[in-house]
Amino acid sequence: MPKGPEKSTKNKALHTKLLNRKKTKLQEEKAAKALRLKALVTKMNEKKSSDKSDDI
C-alpha cells in the first residue's frame, strides 16, 4: 500500500471540468477565427473579380 494521504478525487474532477471548458473555448475561438478569415477571403475575391470586370 502506498504511503501518504488519500488522493482527492473532487479536486481532480473540478480540474478536469475546467480543462474541458478551456479546451472547448479554444476550439470555438479557432472556429470563429476561421469563419472570419473565410468571409474576408471571399470578400476580397469578390472585390478582385469586380475590379477586373471594371478594367475590361
C-alpha positions, 0 to 999 in steps of 0.5 A: 500500500502506498504511503501518504494521504488519500488522493482527492478525487473532487479536486481532480474532477473540478480540474478536469471540468475546467480543462474541458471548458478551456479546451472547448473555448479554444476550439470555438475561438479557432472556429470563429477565427476561421469563419472570419478569415473565410468571409474576408477571403471571399470578400476580397475575391469578390472585390478582385473579380469586380475590379477586373470586370471594371478594367475590361 
